[in-house]
Every structure is written in C-alpha cells, then in structure tokens.
C-alpha cells in the first residue's frame, strides 16, 4: 500500500507530461503558421530569410573565392536544409519534447530534494542584457564541447559527415547538417539554458545573433577584424542609445546624441577590439580550416571547433590557422562516395552501417 502511494504522484504527473507535449506541439505549429502568414519584427522565419539574403549579397558583391559560382555547388540543397532543420524538425520533435524534459527534470529534483529550481534561479531578477550575455556564453561553450564530441565519436562522426560534405563554401553551408545533430545539440544545451531561465524571447534573440555569426563564418567573404569589430560596436551602441535590452544609460537623449553614441561605440570597438576580433569571434578565415580535406597528422580529430566564439579554441589549444585557406580543398577522405542527395545523407550514419554489416556477413 505504501508502495502504491509512493508512485501515485508520478503516475498522476504522466497526464501532465502528455498535455505538455501536446501543448508544445500544437503551440509551435500555431506559432509557425502565424509568423509565416502574419510577419512581425519577431518573426524568426523572415529573420532567417533576411539574414541569408544579406550574406548572399555580400558574397556576390565581393567574394573571397572569385572563381566560385554565385549559386555554388549544392546551394539549393543547403537552402532546403535551412527550412528542414530550423522549422520542420523543430515542429515534429524538438519543441514538442523540450518542455516535457524540463518539466520532468524539475519534478524529479523537487521529489528527491524538495528544491524548486525555478525559484532558486537568481537570473530571473537579472536585467535582460545580462541574461542574454550569460545564455549566449553558456550555449556557445556547450556547443563547442558537443562539436568536439561529434568529431571524437566514430558513431557521431558519421552523422557529422553530412556537414563536412560541403565542397564549395558559402553562408548556407552552416545549415547543412544531419537531423541527428539537432537531437545531440539540443538535448545537451537545452536543459542548462532552461534551468538558467532562458525563455523563448531570450532564446530568439540569442539564436538570431548566432545565426548571423554562423552565416558569417561560412560565407564566401573576408572581412578585416577592425571592420567586424566596428559592426559589433555599432550594434552595442544602438542598444545603449535606444535603451534596448534593459540598458538605460541615457536619460531622454536627443537623436543627435543617439547617433553620436553609435558612432563612438563603433569607432571604439574598431580601435580596441579590432586587433583581437579574430581571436574572440569565429570568422571565415578560421572556420575554412575546420572544413579542410587534409588535416595535420597531430590534428586528425579536427581543428577550430568554435561556432560563434573562437576563444575556446585558443584557450584549449585547438586553434589552427597556418596560412590563408581560401583555395584549400574541402571535405574528408572518401567524400567522393558520400551520398549527394538529402534523403540518403539523412539516412547516413545508421542505415549505412547496417547495410555494411549485412554486406560483410554475406561476403
């Protein structure tokens, strides 16, 4: 009888978990349809398109590899990956299940320790800019380690080969990756972010920023550090001048003062962060070596694993930029026999092993 009473609370919660799953699925489906049909400044769907068009224009205007066609090899394949990985897959699995996992984890901790994690989280009282900065740093650090894991694990590397099957680099190459990477990345990053109190609105802002940085890393462009630092400075200046993200440093500033703050911030970042910009943020000149076909003998598991920030690679000794990598060969040994279409690429990593075992057995 005591045993039954002990498990009743958990069994009662099962209906709550199921309802959370249903709400997450239906809620995201409705949100997705609404933002496509009713675009606003917060519509991620159109931000994704706008950021992509922006970098496409940069690539066409002043390409780093001038002999590369405007619509490079597999451009449209990568464009399809963009919508699949960021929308369709999220609709089917990620957004529906993520709330369930967080709910289940919070309940488990409370049942074992009587501690309510959400009430203990001090970040709920932080200003927006601090929450966003912390969320960005934590997420990028987790993703750096996950990225290393994708290269170290033979099983996960087979899935990650899809991303490395890019043979001509461009911004949309960021979006070509196996559906299993969604599972691995999101499973390991979502719970810490949720427990930190990173809400949907916060995650939206972080995601748009990292999307732009990821497009930049893969783009067929080259930008001096002082220019990219100036852009970052200008963005921060805008946040300060217009009191965005709870940054209220100016009291009723005039329009002239606002633009002066943006200009001063841009120049300051360009001068002081410019020389270090490529050590702090990932960039095309650095990330191209991550996709190199030939790796140094002592770096067989890969180099330059940073997604947004380069500092992790310099801290942990995985940074590698020996020279200009503009014209190096991209891919990996055996890429010639790797699937070229979306369906077979996304079956790769599981079915290819299964079929190989059957083939070995019959031989």
ZIMOWO-V718448 format. One record per helix or strand of 3 or more residues. SS is the DSSP state (~ for helix, > for strand). FROM is the first residue (numbers start at 1). TO is the last residue. If there is no record, write none. Layout:
# ZIMOWO-V718448
((SS | FROM | TO) (SS | FROM | TO))
This chain:
# ZIMOWO-V718448
((~ | 2 | 37) (~ | 44 | 61) (~ | 75 | 113) (~ | 117 | 120) (~ | 122 | 125) (~ | 128 | 152) (~ | 154 | 164) (~ | 171 | 175) (~ | 179 | 196) (~ | 200 | 218) (~ | 225 | 241) (~ | 255 | 272) (~ | 274 | 280) (~ | 284 | 291) (~ | 297 | 299) (~ | 311 | 316) (~ | 335 | 337) (~ | 342 | 347) (~ | 351 | 362))
